[in-house]
């Protein structure tokens, strides 16, 4: 395990495992993903975008269900010195949950 530090908290980050939930966040949007590969060292992780379906609610309080999408886009993230996994594109990834959000102002 490594320690990840932000301005407000310190938390333990476990190495993700294949099949774990993840959320890919470029800019303000969020896309549900699944971990599809973890390197033997745990320093490189591939996440693949999942299908998402609106199951209820009204915008902005929609609820979703998610399903694996073997044809979804794959994103590569690497473990940084900060203890966080980050892609080279400047987006963020969060492991442990799937979430969907689209910023309506774009």
Secondary structure, DSSP 8 states (H G I E B T S, - for coil): -EEEE-SS-EEEE----TT-EEEEESTT-BEEEEEEEE-TTSSEEEEEE-EEEEEE--TTS-EEEEE--TTS-EEEEEE-TTS-EE-TTS-EEEES----B--TT-
